[in-house]
């Protein structure tokens, strides 16, 4: 039983590490590094970009007042993960001067810009 568990765990770790885009490390990411990953066409990079942007969008939907730090967004329930990712990718391409900031701040700002709340 222990051998089967450790074999399974090793397989999961191996597959998981292969699925990450090259250069991804367990540290805070800049907007520039996220922009570089999101600009790639391979399926692993697209999955990473979609997951990262969806996670930040999910936080906007769960904090009660749709605010992250000082960014505010009102993402409609009908927005798809693909639409959210494309808004973020477009914003990252248009705002390279923000790339030194954290990736999460870049995504929050992109979503705040792309999904403005009604007055």
Backbone bond lengths (Angstrom), bond angles and torsions (degrees), N, CA, C in turn:
res aa  C-N    CA-C-N  psi(-1)  N-CA   C-N-CA  omega(-1)  CA-C   N-CA-C  phi
1 X - - - 1.452 - - 1.527 110.92 -
2 X 1.369 116.95 -45.51 1.453 120.36 179.85 1.526 111.05 -62.74
3 X 1.341 116.23 -39.55 1.462 119.64 -179.28 1.521 110.05 -64.51
4 X 1.316 118.19 -41.97 1.461 121.67 178.86 1.519 110.82 -62.85
5 X 1.328 117.21 -41.85 1.464 120.74 179.02 1.519 110.96 -63.13
6 X 1.333 117.20 -47.76 1.462 120.42 -178.61 1.524 111.37 -66.53
7 X 1.317 117.69 -34.26 1.468 120.66 175.67 1.525 110.10 -64.88
8 X 1.332 116.20 -43.16 1.462 120.60 178.45 1.530 110.33 -63.60
9 X 1.328 116.95 -45.69 1.466 121.13 -179.46 1.523 110.67 -61.57
10 X 1.315 117.09 -42.27 1.464 120.62 178.96 1.523 110.76 -64.02
11 X 1.322 116.83 -39.70 1.461 120.49 178.80 1.525 111.00 -64.59
12 X 1.323 116.64 -43.14 1.464 120.61 179.27 1.526 110.38 -62.78
13 X 1.303 117.35 -45.06 1.466 120.42 179.37 1.520 111.35 -63.71
14 X 1.316 117.30 -40.18 1.455 120.72 179.73 1.519 110.81 -65.80
15 X 1.318 117.74 -48.34 1.461 121.39 179.62 1.523 109.86 -63.49
16 X 1.321 117.43 -43.22 1.464 121.02 -179.98 1.510 112.38 -60.98
17 X 1.317 117.55 -40.32 1.458 119.57 -179.03 1.516 111.78 -72.48
18 X 1.320 118.19 -29.62 1.456 121.86 177.89 1.523 110.68 -72.22
19 X 1.326 117.30 -30.55 1.459 121.09 -176.24 1.522 113.40 -76.91
20 X 1.324 118.73 -17.69 1.455 120.26 179.90 1.517 110.64 -75.74
21 X 1.335 118.25 141.73 1.452 120.15 175.24 1.522 109.65 -61.51
22 X 1.312 116.53 148.48 1.463 119.33 -179.65 1.524 109.28 -62.95
23 X 1.302 116.39 146.15 1.454 121.45 179.20 1.512 114.42 87.81
24 X 1.315 119.01 -4.04 1.461 121.38 179.35 1.519 108.32 -82.94
25 X 1.319 115.94 126.70 1.450 121.44 -179.32 1.522 108.80 -127.01
26 X 1.299 115.97 166.10 1.463 121.31 179.89 1.523 109.22 -82.54
27 X 1.298 116.64 69.41 1.457 122.21 176.15 1.520 107.60 -150.10
28 X 1.320 115.77 169.91 1.449 118.71 -179.86 1.517 109.45 -65.95
29 X 1.294 115.04 143.28 1.451 122.02 -173.75 1.515 109.90 -106.90
30 X 1.314 116.15 143.74 1.462 120.44 177.08 1.522 109.52 -87.87
31 X 1.305 115.40 162.97 1.457 119.72 175.44 1.514 111.31 -61.42
32 X 1.326 116.86 -34.12 1.458 120.69 179.04 1.513 112.61 -65.21
33 X 1.326 117.07 -41.50 1.466 118.95 179.31 1.525 110.54 -69.34
34 X 1.328 117.73 -36.82 1.460 119.78 176.23 1.526 110.23 -66.27
35 X 1.328 117.35 -41.70 1.469 120.81 178.48 1.521 110.75 -59.70
36 X 1.334 116.86 -40.33 1.465 120.66 179.50 1.524 110.91 -65.00
37 X 1.323 117.09 -41.48 1.468 120.34 178.62 1.527 109.86 -66.98
38 X 1.324 117.28 -45.59 1.469 121.17 -177.15 1.531 112.28 -66.91
39 X 1.319 117.88 -21.31 1.463 121.21 179.17 1.528 112.42 -79.37
40 X 1.322 117.06 -13.40 1.466 120.87 -179.14 1.527 110.27 -78.28
41 X 1.335 114.39 153.74 1.462 119.93 -178.46 1.523 113.82 -100.84
42 X 1.337 117.84 -7.91 1.466 117.18 -176.50 1.532 110.46 -72.96
43 X 1.310 115.44 153.92 1.465 120.93 -171.70 1.523 113.08 -62.32
44 X 1.321 118.50 -32.57 1.462 120.61 -179.95 1.529 111.02 -68.57
45 X 1.321 116.20 -42.07 1.467 120.19 178.89 1.523 110.84 -67.01
46 X 1.319 116.77 -40.92 1.466 120.66 178.71 1.527 110.06 -62.87
47 X 1.329 116.74 -42.68 1.466 120.57 179.32 1.527 110.81 -64.09
48 X 1.335 116.73 -41.65 1.465 120.69 178.68 1.530 110.23 -63.06
49 X 1.332 116.40 -47.65 1.470 121.27 -179.13 1.524 110.54 -61.38
50 X 1.324 116.23 -45.78 1.474 120.51 -179.73 1.525 110.59 -62.83
51 X 1.317 117.01 -43.21 1.460 120.59 -179.53 1.514 112.66 -66.40
52 X 1.339 116.67 -41.73 1.461 120.81 -179.63 1.532 110.20 -64.13
53 X 1.332 116.27 -48.69 1.469 119.11 -178.11 1.523 111.27 -66.90
54 X 1.338 117.11 -37.09 1.465 120.02 178.41 1.520 111.33 -65.51
55 X 1.327 117.38 -36.03 1.467 120.60 179.82 1.530 110.93 -64.42
56 X 1.318 116.41 -43.71 1.471 119.58 178.73 1.533 109.46 -66.74
57 X 1.328 117.27 -41.75 1.468 120.62 177.98 1.524 110.51 -61.85
58 X 1.317 116.72 -37.35 1.460 121.23 179.45 1.525 111.02 -64.23
59 X 1.315 116.92 -37.04 1.470 120.65 177.40 1.528 109.62 -63.71
60 X 1.326 117.24 -42.06 1.466 119.37 177.18 1.524 110.61 -56.75
61 X 1.299 117.88 -38.47 1.453 121.39 -177.16 1.510 114.18 -77.54
62 X 1.332 117.66 -12.81 1.465 119.88 -173.66 1.525 115.50 -116.35
63 X 1.314 118.68 2.86 1.461 118.99 -178.48 1.521 113.19 -93.07
64 X 1.310 117.01 1.15 1.461 119.46 174.77 1.503 114.26 93.82
65 X 1.326 117.10 -48.00 1.464 118.39 -178.82 1.523 111.71 -116.16
66 X 1.322 117.28 18.78 1.462 123.45 174.93 1.527 112.84 57.76
67 X 1.324 117.03 39.07 1.459 121.42 -177.20 1.525 111.06 -127.34
68 X 1.328 114.90 135.66 1.468 122.51 171.21 1.517 105.89 -125.38
69 X 1.321 115.35 119.73 1.455 120.58 -176.07 1.523 106.54 56.97
70 X 1.312 118.24 -115.41 1.457 119.72 177.74 1.529 111.34 -113.25
71 X 1.333 117.78 9.06 1.464 121.89 177.06 1.528 109.30 -92.30
72 X 1.314 115.58 136.51 1.458 121.59 -179.72 1.525 108.40 -123.06
73 X 1.320 116.68 132.81 1.459 121.16 177.99 1.527 109.39 -139.99
74 X 1.298 115.69 146.02 1.461 121.91 175.98 1.529 106.81 -120.59
75 X 1.311 115.39 85.81 1.457 121.64 -177.29 1.527 107.94 -82.94
76 X 1.326 116.77 122.20 1.472 118.48 -178.86 1.522 110.87 -68.91
77 X 1.312 115.87 151.02 1.462 120.93 178.92 1.518 111.75 -62.21
78 X 1.324 117.06 -21.42 1.462 121.06 -178.72 1.528 113.14 -82.81
79 X 1.336 117.55 -8.66 1.472 120.46 -179.79 1.526 109.69 -66.40
80 X 1.321 115.73 133.64 1.463 119.78 178.78 1.522 110.00 -93.02
81 X 1.319 115.91 161.96 1.451 121.25 177.95 1.533 110.20 -60.06
82 X 1.318 116.47 -38.85 1.464 120.57 178.67 1.519 112.17 -64.65
83 X 1.327 117.56 -42.55 1.467 121.01 177.91 1.522 111.00 -63.42
84 X 1.312 116.20 -42.42 1.462 120.66 179.63 1.525 109.83 -62.73
85 X 1.330 116.92 -46.34 1.458 120.62 -179.92 1.526 110.88 -61.49
86 X 1.319 117.85 -42.58 1.464 120.52 -178.91 1.532 111.42 -65.33
87 X 1.323 117.43 -38.23 1.473 120.02 176.15 1.529 110.46 -61.38
88 X 1.318 115.49 -44.10 1.466 119.72 -179.79 1.520 110.51 -65.99
89 X 1.319 117.91 -45.49 1.468 120.86 179.87 1.522 110.94 -58.72
90 X 1.321 117.44 -44.66 1.463 121.32 179.13 1.523 111.01 -61.80
91 X 1.332 115.36 -42.54 1.458 119.35 -179.58 1.530 110.35 -65.55
92 X 1.320 117.49 -43.56 1.468 120.78 179.00 1.525 111.34 -60.10
93 X 1.324 117.08 -40.81 1.468 121.12 178.50 1.525 111.47 -65.31
94 X 1.321 117.17 -36.64 1.467 122.09 -176.33 1.528 113.69 -82.83
95 X 1.342 117.68 -12.88 1.469 120.68 -174.80 1.531 112.32 -129.85
96 X 1.318 117.87 59.18 1.473 119.52 -178.98 1.526 113.07 -63.95
97 X 1.319 117.98 -22.67 1.467 120.51 178.90 1.534 111.74 -65.94
98 X 1.330 117.93 -17.97 1.467 121.41 178.31 1.527 112.86 -90.74
99 X 1.320 118.01 -6.20 1.461 121.59 -175.24 1.527 115.16 -58.61
100 X 1.335 120.15 -29.72 1.476 117.78 177.26 1.536 113.29 -66.84
101 X 1.322 117.96 -21.54 1.465 121.04 177.47 1.527 109.07 -69.90
102 X 1.302 117.03 168.63 1.470 120.74 -179.81 1.528 110.83 -63.01
103 X 1.318 115.00 152.53 1.457 120.45 177.75 1.527 110.40 -61.52
104 X 1.321 117.05 -40.76 1.462 119.61 -178.88 1.521 111.22 -63.62
105 X 1.325 117.66 -38.17 1.460 120.83 178.12 1.525 110.29 -67.65
106 X 1.336 117.12 -40.40 1.462 120.54 177.15 1.521 110.98 -60.58
107 X 1.329 117.06 -45.07 1.465 120.78 -179.05 1.527 109.96 -66.88
108 X 1.317 117.96 -43.25 1.469 120.63 178.70 1.519 110.85 -60.74
109 X 1.331 116.64 -41.87 1.463 120.09 178.97 1.530 110.59 -66.97
110 X 1.326 116.94 -40.51 1.465 120.54 178.40 1.526 111.00 -61.57
111 X 1.325 116.26 -44.20 1.462 120.14 -179.97 1.524 111.23 -69.15
112 X 1.310 117.73 -36.15 1.458 121.71 176.82 1.521 110.24 -62.43
113 X 1.318 115.53 -40.29 1.458 120.78 178.16 1.524 112.06 -71.60
114 X 1.327 116.66 -39.70 1.460 121.40 -175.53 1.519 114.93 -81.49
115 X 1.337 116.09 -23.18 1.464 120.47 -178.21 1.532 109.14 -130.21
116 X 1.322 114.85 68.14 1.459 120.19 -178.08 1.516 110.84 -69.41
117 X 1.313 114.72 142.63 1.463 120.72 179.22 1.518 110.00 -81.07
118 X 1.329 116.96 146.61 1.466 119.41 176.42 1.526 109.95 -65.96
119 X 1.296 115.27 148.40 1.481 120.06 179.73 1.494 112.70 -69.78
